[in-house]
Amino acid sequence: MKYVRSSSKKYLPSKEAKRISLAPEDIYKKAEKSKIKFWANLAREGISWIKPFTKDYEQTSEKFSWFKDGKLNLCYNALDRNLDTPKNPAIIFIPENVKEKKQTLSYLQLYESVNEAAFLLRKKGIKKGDVVSIYMPPMIEALIFMLACARIGAIHSVVFSAFSAEALRTRIKDGKAKILISCNYYFRKGEKIFLTKKIKKACRKIKIKKIIIDRKKTGKIFVKKNTPIIPPEPMNAEDTAFILYTSGTTGKPKGVMHAIGGYAVQAYWSGKYIFNLKRNETMWCTADIGWITGHTYACYAPLLNKATTVLFEGMPTHPTPDRFLKIIKENKINVFYTAPTALRMFAMQDNFTSKYALKSLKILGTVGEPIDKETWNWLFKKIGKGRCPIIDTYWQTETGSAVIDALPGHGPFIPSYAGKPFPGIDYSIINKKGKKAKSKEEGLLVQIPPFSPSLIRGVWNNPQRYKKYFIKGKYDSGDNAFYDNEGNFRILGRSDDIIKVAGHRMSTAEIEDAITSLPEVIEAAIVGKSDKIKGMIVAAFVKTKKPITEKKIIERVIKKIGPLSKPSEIYFVKDLPKTRSGKIMRRILKGLLEGEEIKNLSTLLNPESVEKIKVLIKKELPKKK
Ligand code: WT7
């Protein structure tokens, strides 16, 4: 056993676990001396620079930069410099259909494919700084094109493939994308999911070039030889690596911008120190490439570290619930990184874990939402068999890499706690009075300067929105949390109008806008309701002027955003509780759904609405189960 229980709550690494850990024992102490020097040293050691930087960190109010005068190329760091071991596997692609063969691409093969895709992008007129939309499931070409963009200095904007045509259209338009890369179909739960119609609809009357990959030929498209070499474009460290749209507190998604230098440095070192990534280590991050987790830990961090990344096309429970364990076993996965929702789903059906020894596993990671103690213990005992640490990684689209997490050779690993800030990064908690919280006191989680290298640099087309991330010189995460007296953080959930459903981030305003776009609807309020598997589900309170079916509401949300955001419960109400200034009190609605007692209604405009909704929920809820 490599991980030992030190008290009723905590686990600590054994000597052996400490020995194999890639993060030095004194790493926290080293980082504490000077965070800026610490990162500058890591940047020099981990990343290959075309022109070395002389400036490390600079900041004026909310604008900050890392390694500003340095030049580098992200693709060069992920591929070219790893060609000293050309046969080393870079990607293992596993189709959902068990009859289809898996495909392994070596670093050399991936390099050649990326070079060819870069050549194709150039041929299509794509230049440095242009935006390229990628609307694809996790398949080989998604990574090929991401890296091809990085090679020529184009900015990729990956859009989750289950988003609707309208959601894709909004992102293409906001990004002013010059080209769309997509595929004709893919497999999910045994079904063929077609993208062709959605692509057509999304691009109607927009001037945009397209490359549509045939799913049947995945992995075999860019195998031509003798393409001229496309040299990696020397990029400034602060140039934009990519944008990724995410939900905010308004109806409009935000294009979160990441800088090449800081992102490369933190993706590399977080991969090394959190997951012990190195040559011949195989990591399976189950997140879709459409989310930041997929960007950083299914693509950049493993490749920057010369490790092998596993891409799986579909549902890890298809065709049988133990599919994910088969994948771990057959591919000798060392690092398995997934979301608590997926784990709760696996645990619920578990009568199979005892049949798998899973000896290759070294590290288990979770991300996206808090992990409950029960699921943590199941993962530790049934999957890790007590040999692997559970690394609960807290981060966001905006932070680019994991920022709060225990390190495998350091710990402690405490169920439901994410752990300490990554070395060189400082987080704090601000209480209601605006002061630093005491231990165990709940408050707002904020990052303290110097800001972490891969933190957001801007919101695409919206500089005003970027400024809102910062309060009194600190980066506001929008999450509530507390720390224990040893400085381990426990994340409690969002402090704003964002909800996390099965680890996916959605904005209540965006779903409300979709519903109120129906002519029958006057107003809608969306809240998250606790759920045993998904952590949270979407509940909608809808005020109508004409009757409308639940089905129509659901269809509208799917059309405007996608199936992930559809409400699981809908309540038709006569009135929504509001403050005197007209703000809908979602907190009260949530309390009612959770069966809490609602106190102090004195500030409401219409306190009587609360009792009515309470009665309605009581009447309707049994029908919804
Ligand atoms: C939000 C960010 C970047 C990871 C994927 C999600 C929540 C993330 C944890 C965790 C508790 C977590 C926060 C955060 N979150 N990780 N380990 N424990 N909550 O990225 O879609 O930008 O969502 O996910 O609420 O703000 P995202």
Boltz pocket constraint, residues with backbone or C-beta under 6 A from the ligand:
constraints:
  - pocket:
      binder: B
      contacts: [[A, 246], [A, 292], [A, 293], [A, 366], [A, 367], [A, 368], [A, 369], [A, 370], [A, 371], [A, 392], [A, 393], [A, 394], [A, 395], [A, 396], [A, 397], [A, 398], [A, 404], [A, 418], [A, 477], [A, 478], [A, 479], [A, 491], [A, 492], [A, 493], [A, 494], [A, 500], [A, 503], [A, 504], [A, 505]]
      max_distance: 6.0
